[in-house]
Amino acid sequence: MTRCIGCRACQVACKDKNRLEVGTLYREVHSYTVGTFPEVDGYSYSFGCNHCEEPICLKNCPTGAIYRAPDGTVVQDQSKCIGCRMCVMSCPYGQPKYFPDEGVSGKCDGCYGLREAGGEPACVAGCPNRALKFGEMDELRAEFGPDLNEGSIAVLPSPDETHPNILIKAKDCAQDAGYRELTW
């Protein structure tokens, strides 16, 4: 969050890589203001699948379409999806999306195929400020220091239920409960 400028390049890169239709996003950037005039601050946050340790979407999928890949990434096999939308309704982060034309749901897979081929996720590669990084949690902690929040900022649900695999270098103002989302 200390590097994100809200440009939405990560959002566009993800949308392009996944060939998502208008109105469907696996990665969403939201911008917020905090404080009152004349002491106002702001920040942006890039939301994506958190590939949780306790993924509710996986637990509630009745067909096994959502599963954990060998590296821990929570992925989906759309050929097994029956379109029940249990994953969509159960994710507290709103990440799985339903595609009514296909009758199935879909979600971010952390660009699993790209990473298996030695690349990085499209959102990470598309960020001009290098505000996103994908990797092992311990390696990220070592690289970015101890002042990382583990999925806990004012605009996210409590991490206690799902234990998201996300580390956030939050701006101080992001802990303020008096935030207001900017609309575009």
N, C-alpha and C positions, 0 to 999 in steps of 0.2 A: 504494500500500500504506500510505502514511502517513495516508490518510483513510478507508480501508476498515474498517468495523466488523464485517464478516461477517454483515450483516443479510439478505442474499440477495434484496434487492429487485430487483437487476439480473437475477438468475436467474429470478425470477417474471415480470418484464416480458418477457423473451425467450421464456419458455415460453408465455406468453399470446399474444404477437404471432405466434409461429410455430405456435400450436395443437398443441403437442407433447403426446404421450400421457404417462401416468404412467411414470416411470422413464427418460425421454429428456430430455436437457438439451443445448442448444448452449452455454450459459454455466453454469459451475459455480463455486461459491465454496467454497474449502477454508480451514479455519483451522488454525493450527499453533502449537505451543508450543516454546520453546527454552530451554535452560539447565537447571539443577537447583535444587531447592528449597534455600534460600529466594530464589535469584536466578533468577527465571523471567520470561520475557517471551513475548509472543505477537503474531501478526499473521494477517491474512486475505489471501487472494489470489483474485481473480476470473479464472478461466480461460475463454478463448473462442478462437475461430479467430484466428490471428495474421496471416492474409493474407500469407503469407511471400513473399519475393522469389524463392525457389527452392522452390515448393510441391511436395512429394513426391506429394501427393494428385493434383495436376494431371498430373505426369509419369507416374504409374502408372495413370491412367484410360484404359482401352483404347478408349472410345467418344467421347472429347471432351466428355463431360457436364460436366466441371469445366474452367473456363476463367477467364481474367483479363478483368474488365470494363475499359472504357476508363480508369477512375480507378485501376486497379491492384487492386481488390478481387477476391478469389478467390471465384467464385460457381459454382453448379451448376444445370444444366438437368436436372431430374428426368425429363423426357420422353425424354432420351437415355440415362439410367442403365439398365443391365441387371442391377443388383444383384449384381455380382461381388464387391463389398466390398474391392476393391484399395485404394481411398482410405482405408477404415476401417483396414485392416491396415497401411498404410504411414505414416500420419501419426504422428510421434513425440509429438504433443500429444494424441492420442486425440480429435480433434475431429469428423470426419465420423461420423455415426451411421447404423446400418442399421435400416430399418423392415421387419421380416419380413412384416407383413400386406400391405404394398404391393409388397414385393420390390425396393425401391430404397433408396439411401442419400440422406442429406441433410446439409446443413451450414449454418453461419452464413454469411450473405451480407452481414454488416455493415449489415443493413436497407437494402440498396441502393435499393429502391423508395422507402422513406421519405426517404432522403437526397436522391434525385433530385427529390423533391417539396419539398425545402427543410427537412425535419425532421432529427432526429438519431436514431441507433439507439435501439431500445427500452431496451436495458440502460443506456445513458447517461442517457436521459430519466428512467428509473426509479430512479436512484441518489440517495438523499436527501442524501448527503454530497459529491456531485460528485467521487467518487473515480475515475470513468471519463470519458475524453474521447476523441473520435474525430476525426481530422483528418490533415493533411499532417504528416509526421515533422518537417520543418524548422520548421514553425509551432509544433508542440508543444514542440520543443527550445527555441525562442525564448521561449515562454510560461512553461515550467516550469523552465528553467535547465539548466546543464551536468551536474548530478549525477543523470543518468538512466541506468539500465542498459538496454542494448539486448537484452532477452530473456534476461538471465543472472541467475538467482537459484537458490538451492539446490534448489528443488522442480521446476525445469524442465529438460528435456533441453538439451544443448549447442545454442546457436544457430548453430554453425558450418556445419551441413549445410543448413538451410532458410533462414537469414537472416530471422527473423520481423520483421514490421513492427510492433513493439511497443516501447514505452518504459515503463520501470518506475521510479517513484520509490520505491525499496526502503527499508524500515526496516533499520537496521543489523543487527538480529538475523536478518533474512531471508537473510543470507549464511552463516549458521551451518549447517554440514552435520549437526549433531546435532538436527535438528528432529523433532518428533513430531506427526502429524496428529491433530487432535481429531475425534472422531466424535460424531454427534448422535443 
